[in-house]
């Protein structure tokens, strides 16, 4: 196996790892939104069951929880909507430009494309992971405001 083959295989594996990393972040976004949706459903259920017992003191933590939930929702939509990862150029385009060239030259061209894609994907992954961390960190205040709301409802 030539050094070109080794580097090519490593580059392909790195690109595959980036794809898996993004899929993992997307799954975490979904899990976070699902958790937040379950948590915000609790006070909404209480508000629909016992609407006559609503006071401003009870509404304040609910509104705070609702704002946090909406923030998580917006961050999730932004997280999913980030620029897509760069992959290889379309196979047809590669075929049209490289079909008559030597195999090693073709592999070098494709390797350069892969390396450029790996570099451009790093920024996308970093930004998406950063937005995910912010979204995940909002779970704690959401939970705290819902618990405060429930405590006030029980004490009322």
Secondary structure as the mmCIF struct_conf table of DSSP 4:
data_model
#
loop_
_struct_conf.conf_type_id
_struct_conf.id
_struct_conf.beg_label_comp_id
_struct_conf.beg_label_asym_id
_struct_conf.beg_label_seq_id
_struct_conf.end_label_comp_id
_struct_conf.end_label_asym_id
_struct_conf.end_label_seq_id
HELX_RH_AL_P HELX_RH_AL_P1 UNK A 3 UNK A 49
HELX_RH_3T_P HELX_RH_3T_P1 UNK A 51 UNK A 53
HELX_RH_AL_P HELX_RH_AL_P2 UNK A 56 UNK A 81
BEND BEND1 UNK A 82 UNK A 82
HELX_LH_PP_P HELX_LH_PP_P1 UNK A 83 UNK A 86
HELX_LH_PP_P HELX_LH_PP_P2 UNK A 88 UNK A 90
HELX_RH_AL_P HELX_RH_AL_P3 UNK A 91 UNK A 98
TURN_TY1_P TURN_TY1_P1 UNK A 99 UNK A 100
BEND BEND2 UNK A 101 UNK A 101
HELX_RH_AL_P HELX_RH_AL_P4 UNK A 103 UNK A 155
#
